[in-house]
Each structure stands twice: as structure tokens, then as C-alpha cells.
Amino acid sequence: MAQYIITYLGGDQPSSPEEGKQHFAKYKEWLSSLGDSVVSPANPFKNTCTVNSDGTVTTGSTTSMSGYTIIEADSTETALEIAKACPFLDIGGSLEVSELMQMPG
């Protein structure tokens, strides 16, 4: 079975701690529903820095990527259906789904 990375982009911050707890509960429920197909769940990013082509380092990201999840699925279509059910979409975020390639050696 192929592995796919679901990349989280954008999304609105919760307006209250209670809203954040409710969203996180939905997210945990979604991950739980995926069972053994989840390879690496809930990998948020923190303290991002960008290394530029001239070697300088800047604080922050040049993208809106905020984390990722890795799943196993039998096709891209199945991986997309899994992503369409992700509650991250409920907070205005978008998801990119990419098949991970196995590099030789």
C-alpha cells in the first residue's frame, strides 16, 4: 500500500479555548476513524525558520503550511476521500495530498 502525506495549509485559530477543545476532539475522532491506515498522525509545526538560498535565516515560514499527517491508502482517490473528511477543512484550512515516493538505497 502506498503512503500519502496530507499537508495542512492555513486555517483559522479558535476564537476561544472551548472552541479549540471542540475542534481538537473532532480531529482526534477523525484520526481514530482511520485506524491502522494512519502512519504518523498530527505533526504540527512550531518555531519555523527559513534558510534562504544565500544562506541567511529568517524567522517564520514562506508558506502557510502548519503540519502534516501520513497515511496509507490503496489509491490517490482513497487518500483524497480520507482528506475530504478531515475537520481541518471546517476551520477554513485546505489540504494537499501527495503520494510519498520510496527512494532507492
C-alpha positions in Angstrom: 0.0 0.0 0.0 1.3 3.5 -0.8 1.9 6.2 1.7 0.4 9.7 1.3 1.2 12.9 3.2 -1.7 15.2 4.0 -0.3 18.7 4.4 -2.3 21.3 6.4 -2.4 24.8 5.0 -3.9 27.9 6.6 -6.9 27.5 8.8 -8.4 29.9 11.4 -7.3 29.9 15.0 -10.1 29.0 17.5 -11.9 32.0 18.9 -11.9 30.5 22.4 -10.3 27.7 24.4 -13.6 25.8 24.3 -13.8 26.1 20.5 -10.2 24.8 20.3 -11.1 21.8 22.5 -14.2 21.0 20.4 -12.2 21.2 17.2 -9.4 19.0 18.6 -12.0 16.4 19.7 -13.3 16.2 16.1 -9.8 15.9 14.8 -8.9 13.1 17.2 -12.2 11.3 16.3 -11.3 11.6 12.6 -7.8 10.2 13.2 -9.2 7.4 15.3 -11.7 6.5 12.5 -8.7 5.9 10.1 -7.5 3.0 12.2 -4.3 1.3 11.0 -4.1 3.5 7.9 -2.6 6.3 10.0 1.2 6.0 9.9 2.1 9.3 11.5 -0.8 11.4 12.9 -0.9 15.0 14.0 2.5 16.5 13.3 2.1 20.3 13.8 4.9 22.7 13.1 6.3 25.2 15.7 9.1 27.8 15.6 9.6 27.6 11.9 12.7 29.3 10.3 13.5 29.6 6.7 17.0 29.1 5.3 17.3 31.2 2.2 19.4 30.4 -0.9 22.0 33.0 0.1 22.4 31.2 3.5 20.6 33.8 5.6 18.0 32.6 8.0 14.7 34.3 8.7 12.1 33.6 11.3 8.8 32.3 10.1 7.6 30.3 7.1 7.3 31.3 3.4 4.2 29.1 3.2 1.0 28.7 5.2 1.9 25.0 6.0 1.2 24.2 9.6 1.7 20.5 9.8 1.1 17.1 8.3 -0.3 13.5 8.7 1.0 10.4 6.9 -1.5 7.7 5.9 -1.5 4.5 3.9 -4.1 4.1 1.2 -4.6 1.8 -1.8 -5.0 4.7 -4.3 -4.8 8.5 -4.6 -8.6 8.6 -4.8 -8.9 6.8 -1.4 -6.4 9.2 0.1 -8.4 12.2 -1.2 -11.6 10.8 0.3 -9.9 10.4 3.6 -8.7 14.0 3.4 -12.1 15.3 2.4 -13.4 14.1 5.8 -10.7 15.9 7.8 -12.1 18.5 10.2 -9.3 20.9 9.4 -11.4 21.9 6.4 -14.1 23.1 8.9 -11.8 25.9 10.2 -11.1 27.3 6.8 -7.9 25.3 6.1 -7.0 23.5 2.9 -5.2 20.2 2.5 -2.6 19.0 0.0 -2.4 15.2 -0.6 0.8 13.8 -2.1 2.0 10.3 -2.6 5.3 9.7 -0.9 7.9 8.1 -3.2 10.3 5.5 -1.9 13.8 6.4 -2.9 16.2 3.5 -3.7 19.1 2.6 -1.5 
